[in-house]
């Protein structure tokens, strides 16, 4: 039987706080700062969760390995951003959940040798947790922090442990599929 993990009200409050380095500022400023970080760290993989942050990274000339998008910004539908990627996975992930399907697609996308888009039907916000847990150490995961800037997460064993504990606190439920 397949399972989904569901966000609890307590975790929802906790996850509003940035889970990594918050870079405040305009799209241009945050993208320039991210480029400096990427040039310095040379991450194993660069993964973005969110339409706007993915578009800004690519628009800023930074090579993005995986873009996890849902054609929404702050839960409002947008015109899909143009991403020239080698492969696209399509998955369902209802708001406030992590599905087995989305977990598998992100893991496959990260393992792929090329640029991959994971197009989510539902909501991609919580998939930052999956991206960190699926990424090799030395990778960077980036997501947008509403009305503030971007959050940069350096994937280490310590960050994986932190994210694993968050996922373990989510409510586990059987899926209808």
N, C-alpha and C positions, 0 to 999 in steps of 0.2 A: 504494500500500500504506500502511496506517495504521501508526503507530509508538506505542510506549509508552516512557517513560523509567523506569528502575529505579534505586532508591536503592542505592548501594554501601555496604559496611560502613564505610568511612572517612567517607563523608558522613553516615551514620546517627549516628555519634558526634558529629560537628560540629554537627548540627542539634538536638542536645539542649540546646545553649546558646541562650538567648533571642536572637531575630533583631531585636529592637527594644528599646523601653523596657519593662523589667519593673516592673510595679506589684504589689508584694507585699501580701497581706492577704486578708481575708474577702471573700466575694462582695459584700457591702454596701459595704465600703471601696473595692474596686476599681471597682465600678460608679459610685460617687460621684466618684471621681477621673477616670474616663473621661468622665463627664458634664461635668466642669470643662474637660477637654481639648477635647471636642467643642464646647462653648459658646464657648471661646476661638478655636479653629482654624476652626470652621465648614467641615468637610471637604466636598469635592466629592461623595464617596460614603463611607458608613460600611459596611464589610464585616466580618462576623464569621465565623470558621472554628471550628466546634465547637458542639455542642448546648448545653452548660451556659453557655458565654459568650454565645451568641445569646439564650438564654432570660433570662439575667440582664440583658442590655442592654435587651431589650424590657420586662422586668419593672421595670427602673429608669426607665422612661419616656423612653428615648433612642430616637430614630427610627433604625431600622436599615434600610439599603437592600437589602443582600444577606446572607442567612444560609446558610452552607454547613454542612450537618448530615448525620450518618450514623446517627442513633438509637443512639449508643453514647457512653459516657463512660469514658475510660481503657480502651477496647477491650471493655467489658462492655455488653451490650444494656440499653437503658433504654426506658421508655415514651416514645413520641415527644412532644417538647415542643409546646405549642400556639403556633403562630406565625400571626398573621393577615397573610398575604402576598397580593399580587395575582396572583402567578404562581408555578408550581413547575416546575422542570426536574428530571428523574430521569436519573441517569447511573451508569455502572459505573466504579469506580476501585479495583482490587485494592490491598491493603495494600502499601506501599513503592513505589508507582508513580504516574506521571502519565500518563493516557490522553489521546489526542486528543479523545475524546468529552467528558471532564470539562473539558478546556481550553476547548473550544468553548462548553459550557454556561455556564461561569463568565464568559467574555467576553460572551456574549449577556445573561446576567443583569445584569452591570454596565452594559451599554449600555441596558438596559430603563429606561423612565421610570416607576418604581413600585417597590414592595417585592417582592423575589423570594427564594424559597427554592430552593437547589440541594440536592436530596435524593440522597445518595450511597449506592449499594449497594457496599459494600466499606469503604473508609477515606478520611476526608477530611483527615487530618493534613497531608500534603504539599501539599494544594491551597492552602495559605497562599502558597506560591511563585507559583502561577498567579494568585491574587487580586492580589498585588502587581504582577505583570507586566502584568495586564490592566486594572488600575485607572488612572484618569486621575491625573496629578500633583495633589497637594493632597488626595487621599483618605486615609483611615485604614483600615488592616486590623488587626483584633484577633483574637488567639487565646489559648486558655488554656495556662498553663504549669503542668503537673501539680504539685500540692501546694505551689504557690508563689503564684500569682495570675494576672494576665493580661499579655500582651505587646502593646504598641501600636506599630504600624509606621506612620510617616508616609511616604507615597508621594512620593518625589522621584526625579529622574533618577539620583542616586547610589544610592538603595536599589534601583531597578530594575536598575542595572548590577551591583550585588552579587548580587541574586537571579538575574539572567541567568547570571552565572558559576557559580552553584551548579547551576542546571539543566543547563548545558553539561557539567558534570562527571558527571552521571548517565549510566548506561549506556543506550544507545539500542538498542531491539530491535523487530523487526517484530511486529505484532499478528496474532492468528489471524483477526480479522475482515477 
